[in-house]
Amino acid sequence: MSLQIQLKKSAVSQKQPFASDLAVGELALNYNADGPFLTCKDTAGNVRKLNNVWVGATAPTAPSAGDLWLDTSSATPVLKVYKDAITTWVGATSVPLATTTVFGTVRLASAADVTNGTSGKVVDAAQLQSKVAAEISSALNASPTTIQDLTVSNNATITGNLTVNGTTTTIDTTNLLVEDKNIEMGVVATPTDTTADGGGITLRGTTNKTINWVNATGAWTSSERFSYPLGTAAAPTITFTGDPNTGIYSPGADQLAISTNGTGRLFVGANGSVGIGLASTNDTLLAYEATDPAIRVTDATVNAYYAVSSSSQLAQLNVSSAHPLRIMTSGSERLRITSDGKLGVGTSLPDALLTVNGVGAHGLGSAAAPSFAFTGDLNTGIYSPGANQLAISTNGTGRLFVDSIGRVGIGKTPVYELDVAGSILIPNTQALRGLSSTNADFRILTVGADDNLYLGGNEAGSNESIVFRANDSERMRLDSSGRLGLGTSSPSSPLTIRTASGNDAQVEFSGANAGRGLKISTGSATLADALVIYDAQTSTGEHQFKVNGSDAVRITNAGRVGIGTTSPLRLFTAVDSANSIVARIESGQSSSWCQFAASGNGTASRIGSPDGSATASLAFITNDTERARIDSSGRLLVGTSTSVLNGSSVAGKIQVADNVAAAIVSLGTWTANANGSVLVLGKSRSTTPGSYSIVSSGDLLGSLRYTADDGTDLATQAASIECYVDGTPGANDMPGRLVFSTTANGASSPTERIRVSSFGQVNTYSTDSSLILRNSNAAGTTYAFIAGIHSATGTVSGGTVSFRVYNNGDVQNTNNSYGPISSDERLKQDIVDAGTQWDDIKAVRLTKFRYKNDPTGELQLGPIAQELEQVSPGLITRRSASEDEIADPSNDLVDGDEVLSFKASILYMKAVKALQEAMERIETLEAEVAALKAS
């Protein structure tokens, strides 16, 4: 049969392995010069010496029962035998040192030889035991007795004190009974905390169970948990010296309680509920007291406290002294009750019994039950009939209504700006009055003392006029001198009708004959000199406005108005063949508008100039609200009339703002093809639009910037996306890169975070975790976080997968090759051989486990970081627990905890070093075994 030898070795003097160090049949060699020997683990699991003779002047430190030691410390060597029931060596015989090799037979000592101590013979174990027992019995009868070497195989009783002077005392019994009360350890000449450091009790097992005193922490440290009886409130499990009815106990399974003076005070239930004074079954926190319970929070000076209490069956939230009560959310104060009882919502300085800073929302209410009513009169107040409407009711009936566009109705829902159901009573000598732009009071409608109705006018000496407007334009004016003007706001005669030339005009009405219906002339009877001719003789009659006999304006029988043309193609057509500016709309007011409205629609859209300056803007108004404006600087402002600096020192040419909803710019494409909407940002170094000058590498081609109001302006950016020229451009050659930037907390400008180069390289920069990948699928090898593909032809085409990181953490590559970026000797210094790793690798405990957040997942293989730290602290890494780990209820982590891991690649290198050491020992043993077999 083949012979297989397993071998371990040690050069430490007299060191031999434990049973747990060897496999059955495995050899261990101690090759120290003071006494080499072989040991082997037998089938019973015991470690046996194969050559059990020690030679030397010093006693072996770890002998086994039956070992022989040739003591050469004196001139006459002595052969001694070891019995492990005691820690001394028993002299077996005196043997002179041989100067030559002795060959021959071994002589066994007879009983007489043993009794007489004859030398030169080998003693039978039974005879030696009998002799030693007799010697011990004789020695024990003497007092005092000092025993150098003693082995007792049966019971031994020592009536006096027993002192053992040795390095190690081993008691191989199942039970150790101590009749007296105390066991003292660390008894030295001068005991200190330093001499006590590390002392304790060790119970050996698969892993050692220890209780040790650690001087550095000033505490006892145990490797295992402690189990206590449940205890009661009157007799808690954990108490304090001199106070046996105060401490910690358990009222039942999965429960914990604290008692004082024999009564339970604080209870923690199995579901995490906490009870003060009474165990809680459903409430997260329960505070109980038979009378007037309270929870009080106070500061260190005890000048103020805040209490939640129940007194006389009333729940109370109380604040002592002259301090306010505040309610906060998200770190901001939302509601405050001051010490004098004022309630503030949205303000910390209420100046009335109720002060609300901001928008308050109430139910719509009704006329019979308004939202805002008055004490004792609940059907009189303010309510809302519907969205964007307001009303006032008295005695349960709506009286005054304001609709969504500001119209006011009295006794009815308004249709006009002021709509009254019923009469408006103006008493005798009283007036309906208004205010001028200078806040001067003037009369609109007056009932005189003579019961006549007077329109307009004011006290004597005023200069007000009565103006008649139609379609938002002045049509007629009666000035303060009594002059009536049509077509003019400055009549110069009792009746002034003014044409474009400004000359006085006459009005003529003809009879029913065949003449012209209306004729306005310069005073000449000649028809050719007429300025306006209206012909109503036939259905083809037209309005013609002529100047010097030529058509200036014509209104056709189809109702079309032509200026500069006799054939208008649309309802209004203006033609000017001599000038590029065809029309001008000018108002004598501060603004000038052109209105557009559908038939029957009272609300008109407008385009015009909102101001009368030389640098007037062009504004666009719908539903009486300005929607867009092109200001005097050529900027298009949508949703605002004011240009702002938003993320740039230069105002944007197009600005969109909204104070009601989000300001959204939308591009949409509706075509039956693959084309979509396009937003193009372009750049040229030419200073003339339409001409071209090539850009340079590094030029910014376009930017998307994200800004927010920081309390002062919108100039500070929170993030940006920018495109730059990334190389030397040429004809039909434009290399570009994208740069994504964000602004860190506390910073005032963005920092580049991601760069995509012209050749597709992606670079990132972060002051925290650079890349976090999340996957909704369960852990496994079906889905990957990362896949590396080489020889690709595009972002989604071609190539071969060479690297994958799956969502269960597995990492695979095609050639199974991993390593450092560089191991070149030319890049290294301080190169020395690594020290021994034998003991570190031997002490590493490999475990199988599953992670708590994946309790049914695959079993993992690896060490426990906390255990590995005790073996090799340099392997351990630490990081702060992530938000996800803290939020996971399966983990025992809280905010501020550290999570431990280890440097697996370094552990592998240590294992390689330990393997080299093992190979060296194996090779040595193989050589020694070969030599033994050869001899």
TAGIVEN-V711658 format. One record per residue. PHI is phi in whole degrees, 0 to 359 (999 if undefined). OMEGA is omega in whole degrees, 0 to 359 (none if undefined). Layout:
PHI/OMEGA ; PHI/OMEGA
This chain:
999/180 ; 283/180 ; 251/178 ; 245/182 ; 248/171 ; 256/190 ; 219/169 ; 239/184 ; 216/178 ; 208/177 ; 258/179 ; 283/185 ; 304/172 ; 65/179 ; 283/175 ; 229/187 ; 284/169 ; 278/179 ; 300/181 ; 289/182 ; 277/189 ; 242/168 ; 269/179 ; 299/181 ; 86/182 ; 276/181 ; 264/172 ; 227/185 ; 244/169 ; 258/185 ; 250/175 ; 294/187 ; 294/185 ; 279/177 ; 166/179 ; 291/178 ; 202/177 ; 249/172 ; 232/182 ; 214/177 ; 266/181 ; 276/184 ; 292/177 ; 275/179 ; 88/181 ; 265/176 ; 269/183 ; 243/173 ; 276/179 ; 269/171 ; 229/192 ; 257/175 ; 242/176 ; 261/178 ; 231/178 ; 159/181 ; 272/181 ; 243/181 ; 296/176 ; 301/184 ; 268/181 ; 222/182 ; 281/175 ; 243/180 ; 304/179 ; 90/180 ; 294/175 ; 252/179 ; 226/175 ; 270/184 ; 279/182 ; 254/184 ; 284/179 ; 244/181 ; 296/178 ; 255/180 ; 300/181 ; 234/176 ; 269/183 ; 236/181 ; 241/185 ; 248/174 ; 245/191 ; 284/176 ; 289/175 ; 229/186 ; 255/179 ; 242/177 ; 266/180 ; 259/180 ; 296/182 ; 267/181 ; 189/174 ; 251/184 ; 235/177 ; 290/177 ; 292/178 ; 275/178 ; 266/178 ; 226/178 ; 291/183 ; 252/176 ; 242/178 ; 154/182 ; 266/178 ; 265/179 ; 261/178 ; 271/180 ; 285/175 ; 277/178 ; 300/179 ; 295/179 ; 300/180 ; 293/182 ; 295/183 ; 274/181 ; 74/180 ; 295/182 ; 268/174 ; 89/180 ; 232/179 ; 272/187 ; 268/174 ; 293/185 ; 301/181 ; 295/178 ; 295/180 ; 295/180 ; 297/180 ; 296/180 ; 296/181 ; 296/180 ; 296/180 ; 295/180 ; 297/179 ; 296/181 ; 299/179 ; 293/182 ; 292/182 ; 289/180 ; 282/179 ; 269/180 ; 218/351 ; 286/185 ; 234/173 ; 242/184 ; 253/180 ; 279/182 ; 226/185 ; 214/173 ; 231/179 ; 241/182 ; 271/180 ; 248/182 ; 289/175 ; 222/179 ; 242/179 ; 246/185 ; 281/180 ; 258/179 ; 281/178 ; 239/177 ; 244/179 ; 247/179 ; 256/179 ; 199/180 ; 281/183 ; 225/175 ; 246/182 ; 251/178 ; 244/182 ; 267/177 ; 227/179 ; 288/181 ; 234/174 ; 246/182 ; 257/178 ; 241/184 ; 289/180 ; 285/191 ; 268/191 ; 240/168 ; 240/181 ; 257/177 ; 235/179 ; 72/181 ; 280/178 ; 236/184 ; 301/179 ; 230/182 ; 290/175 ; 221/176 ; 296/179 ; 291/179 ; 291/180 ; 279/184 ; 303/178 ; 89/180 ; 290/179 ; 164/183 ; 237/177 ; 235/174 ; 255/185 ; 282/177 ; 198/175 ; 304/165 ; 236/184 ; 292/176 ; 256/189 ; 232/166 ; 230/186 ; 226/171 ; 271/180 ; 248/185 ; 294/184 ; 298/180 ; 262/180 ; 66/184 ; 208/172 ; 281/180 ; 237/180 ; 240/177 ; 277/185 ; 235/176 ; 280/175 ; 245/178 ; 247/183 ; 242/171 ; 293/184 ; 298/183 ; 77/178 ; 223/178 ; 297/181 ; 281/180 ; 226/183 ; 294/183 ; 293/180 ; 250/183 ; 235/183 ; 234/186 ; 307/178 ; 79/182 ; 222/189 ; 288/181 ; 255/176 ; 232/180 ; 166/185 ; 242/177 ; 211/180 ; 237/178 ; 290/182 ; 178/183 ; 303/176 ; 60/180 ; 230/180 ; 219/182 ; 213/175 ; 238/179 ; 239/170 ; 228/178 ; 55/175 ; 81/182 ; 237/178 ; 296/182 ; 246/184 ; 233/185 ; 232/174 ; 240/184 ; 276/181 ; 295/180 ; 266/179 ; 89/179 ; 290/181 ; 241/178 ; 240/176 ; 249/181 ; 87/181 ; 199/179 ; 294/180 ; 260/179 ; 257/184 ; 239/185 ; 281/176 ; 298/176 ; 223/179 ; 235/175 ; 247/186 ; 236/170 ; 210/185 ; 300/180 ; 225/175 ; 48/177 ; 290/180 ; 205/170 ; 246/186 ; 241/174 ; 241/185 ; 226/178 ; 269/186 ; 293/182 ; 273/180 ; 56/175 ; 276/181 ; 211/174 ; 216/178 ; 238/188 ; 230/169 ; 251/188 ; 218/176 ; 228/182 ; 224/180 ; 53/178 ; 63/177 ; 240/176 ; 283/183 ; 230/168 ; 239/195 ; 242/174 ; 234/182 ; 278/174 ; 56/183 ; 271/181 ; 234/181 ; 279/172 ; 252/183 ; 245/172 ; 239/187 ; 234/170 ; 223/179 ; 52/177 ; 79/181 ; 238/179 ; 288/180 ; 248/184 ; 214/180 ; 218/170 ; 248/183 ; 285/182 ; 296/178 ; 261/170 ; 89/179 ; 275/181 ; 254/178 ; 242/176 ; 247/183 ; 80/178 ; 212/177 ; 262/181 ; 231/178 ; 294/180 ; 248/176 ; 218/181 ; 303/173 ; 223/177 ; 235/180 ; 242/177 ; 254/183 ; 130/184 ; 265/175 ; 253/182 ; 254/180 ; 229/172 ; 296/182 ; 299/184 ; 74/179 ; 210/180 ; 298/181 ; 281/180 ; 223/184 ; 294/180 ; 297/177 ; 249/180 ; 235/184 ; 237/184 ; 306/179 ; 80/181 ; 218/191 ; 281/177 ; 254/176 ; 232/181 ; 166/184 ; 243/178 ; 211/180 ; 236/178 ; 290/182 ; 179/183 ; 301/176 ; 62/180 ; 229/180 ; 219/181 ; 212/176 ; 238/178 ; 241/170 ; 228/179 ; 54/175 ; 82/181 ; 235/178 ; 293/182 ; 244/185 ; 233/185 ; 231/173 ; 236/184 ; 269/190 ; 292/181 ; 249/172 ; 93/179 ; 284/184 ; 246/176 ; 239/176 ; 249/181 ; 81/181 ; 198/174 ; 288/188 ; 287/171 ; 248/180 ; 244/182 ; 304/172 ; 228/186 ; 236/185 ; 244/173 ; 268/183 ; 121/186 ; 263/169 ; 253/184 ; 268/173 ; 249/184 ; 296/179 ; 304/181 ; 70/178 ; 257/186 ; 217/166 ; 272/193 ; 240/177 ; 220/179 ; 240/176 ; 279/179 ; 297/177 ; 259/179 ; 67/176 ; 281/182 ; 281/175 ; 217/183 ; 274/173 ; 257/180 ; 220/186 ; 228/170 ; 260/185 ; 282/177 ; 296/178 ; 270/179 ; 68/174 ; 275/180 ; 263/182 ; 247/178 ; 258/176 ; 72/179 ; 82/180 ; 215/177 ; 298/182 ; 302/178 ; 93/179 ; 277/184 ; 244/183 ; 289/176 ; 245/172 ; 254/185 ; 246/176 ; 252/183 ; 241/174 ; 219/179 ; 54/176 ; 65/178 ; 226/178 ; 288/180 ; 247/184 ; 208/181 ; 220/171 ; 247/188 ; 278/185 ; 293/178 ; 265/179 ; 87/179 ; 274/181 ; 254/181 ; 240/173 ; 248/181 ; 80/179 ; 210/176 ; 263/180 ; 229/180 ; 295/182 ; 253/180 ; 215/180 ; 309/174 ; 224/181 ; 239/173 ; 242/191 ; 249/175 ; 266/182 ; 295/181 ; 282/179 ; 87/180 ; 282/175 ; 298/182 ; 236/176 ; 246/177 ; 242/182 ; 231/176 ; 246/180 ; 266/179 ; 276/184 ; 266/180 ; 280/185 ; 277/180 ; 284/179 ; 293/184 ; 290/182 ; 218/181 ; 225/174 ; 240/186 ; 233/180 ; 273/183 ; 109/178 ; 271/179 ; 278/182 ; 283/182 ; 298/183 ; 295/180 ; 271/182 ; 295/179 ; 274/182 ; 227/177 ; 234/175 ; 245/183 ; 248/181 ; 248/184 ; 290/185 ; 231/179 ; 289/178 ; 265/182 ; 297/182 ; 227/168 ; 269/177 ; 233/176 ; 246/185 ; 242/175 ; 233/183 ; 53/175 ; 84/181 ; 249/179 ; 300/172 ; 251/177 ; 224/178 ; 224/173 ; 247/186 ; 283/177 ; 294/175 ; 272/179 ; 85/179 ; 274/181 ; 253/178 ; 240/175 ; 246/182 ; 80/179 ; 212/177 ; 264/182 ; 228/180 ; 294/182 ; 273/180 ; 231/182 ; 303/175 ; 221/180 ; 226/178 ; 238/181 ; 230/175 ; 223/183 ; 281/185 ; 258/185 ; 229/178 ; 281/176 ; 270/188 ; 275/187 ; 221/176 ; 219/177 ; 250/185 ; 228/179 ; 242/176 ; 280/179 ; 267/181 ; 283/178 ; 223/182 ; 218/188 ; 227/170 ; 238/186 ; 260/177 ; 224/180 ; 210/175 ; 283/182 ; 300/178 ; 81/180 ; 264/182 ; 286/181 ; 264/184 ; 252/171 ; 273/185 ; 225/170 ; 230/180 ; 179/181 ; 260/182 ; 282/179 ; 220/186 ; 258/183 ; 283/180 ; 292/179 ; 254/186 ; 298/175 ; 269/175 ; 247/185 ; 246/180 ; 237/186 ; 235/171 ; 229/180 ; 51/179 ; 62/179 ; 231/178 ; 293/182 ; 256/182 ; 207/181 ; 206/168 ; 255/187 ; 278/186 ; 294/177 ; 266/178 ; 82/180 ; 272/176 ; 269/181 ; 250/181 ; 251/179 ; 83/180 ; 206/176 ; 251/184 ; 239/176 ; 282/179 ; 234/174 ; 270/184 ; 240/177 ; 74/182 ; 204/176 ; 279/179 ; 244/180 ; 293/182 ; 290/178 ; 288/174 ; 235/181 ; 230/180 ; 240/180 ; 221/179 ; 207/179 ; 255/178 ; 245/179 ; 231/181 ; 292/176 ; 280/187 ; 244/172 ; 252/188 ; 243/174 ; 242/181 ; 226/178 ; 233/177 ; 239/179 ; 222/180 ; 274/177 ; 210/184 ; 275/184 ; 285/178 ; 233/180 ; 289/184 ; 226/171 ; 245/188 ; 249/172 ; 246/186 ; 240/181 ; 212/172 ; 223/177 ; 274/175 ; 288/179 ; 265/181 ; 240/178 ; 302/181 ; 98/174 ; 255/192 ; 229/173 ; 214/191 ; 298/177 ; 279/181 ; 241/177 ; 301/181 ; 95/179 ; 294/175 ; 280/181 ; 269/181 ; 183/184 ; 213/168 ; 252/184 ; 243/180 ; 242/183 ; 234/177 ; 210/179 ; 290/178 ; 262/180 ; 98/180 ; 237/181 ; 195/178 ; 248/186 ; 277/186 ; 273/181 ; 274/172 ; 264/180 ; 195/177 ; 203/171 ; 234/186 ; 231/176 ; 240/180 ; 238/169 ; 290/187 ; 243/181 ; 138/181 ; 273/181 ; 277/176 ; 204/180 ; 300/182 ; 53/180 ; 218/184 ; 224/177 ; 293/182 ; 218/175 ; 228/176 ; 254/180 ; 233/177 ; 253/185 ; 231/173 ; 226/179 ; 263/181 ; 287/177 ; 299/182 ; 93/180 ; 263/183 ; 247/180 ; 211/183 ; 290/174 ; 245/180 ; 299/182 ; 248/181 ; 226/176 ; 231/174 ; 252/186 ; 282/182 ; 295/179 ; 258/172 ; 90/179 ; 286/180 ; 250/177 ; 242/179 ; 236/177 ; 218/182 ; 211/172 ; 263/177 ; 227/177 ; 302/188 ; 281/186 ; 216/177 ; 240/181 ; 253/179 ; 240/181 ; 222/184 ; 282/183 ; 278/178 ; 294/180 ; 300/180 ; 170/181 ; 245/176 ; 277/182 ; 241/183 ; 246/170 ; 288/184 ; 225/172 ; 229/177 ; 260/185 ; 234/178 ; 257/179 ; 60/180 ; 284/178 ; 249/179 ; 185/183 ; 293/181 ; 230/184 ; 221/172 ; 69/174 ; 99/181 ; 234/179 ; 290/178 ; 238/184 ; 205/177 ; 219/169 ; 240/183 ; 278/184 ; 282/168 ; 261/178 ; 95/179 ; 295/176 ; 239/181 ; 230/168 ; 218/190 ; 291/183 ; 250/177 ; 52/183 ; 244/176 ; 228/178 ; 177/179 ; 291/179 ; 298/179 ; 212/171 ; 228/183 ; 291/181 ; 302/182 ; 291/180 ; 256/186 ; 242/174 ; 214/180 ; 53/183 ; 278/175 ; 221/176 ; 292/177 ; 291/177 ; 289/182 ; 297/177 ; 242/186 ; 303/184 ; 293/180 ; 298/181 ; 294/179 ; 296/184 ; 275/180 ; 287/177 ; 260/176 ; 270/182 ; 234/168 ; 256/185 ; 198/170 ; 235/177 ; 282/184 ; 299/182 ; 277/176 ; 218/190 ; 294/180 ; 251/181 ; 285/181 ; 292/174 ; 294/178 ; 259/178 ; 235/179 ; 168/180 ; 277/171 ; 264/188 ; 301/181 ; 298/178 ; 289/181 ; 296/179 ; 297/178 ; 291/181 ; 273/185 ; 214/184 ; 301/183 ; 294/179 ; 280/191 ; 271/172 ; 242/181 ; 229/173 ; 212/178 ; 288/177 ; 298/181 ; 283/178 ; 299/179 ; 295/180 ; 294/180 ; 292/182 ; 287/181 ; 290/183 ; 294/180 ; 283/181 ; 262/176 ; 266/184 ; 238/174 ; 233/180 ; 301/181 ; 101/179 ; 289/174 ; 255/176 ; 251/184 ; 264/170 ; 218/181 ; 218/181 ; 274/186 ; 298/183 ; 295/177 ; 291/177 ; 298/178 ; 296/179 ; 296/177 ; 298/179 ; 295/177 ; 298/178 ; 297/179 ; 296/177 ; 295/177 ; 299/178 ; 297/179 ; 296/179 ; 297/179 ; 297/180 ; 293/179 ; 298/180 ; 298/178 ; 296/179 ; 296/178 ; 301/179 ; 294/181 ; 292/177 ; 296/178 ; 298/178 ; 293/178 ; 297/179 ; 295/180 ; 290/181 ; 276/none
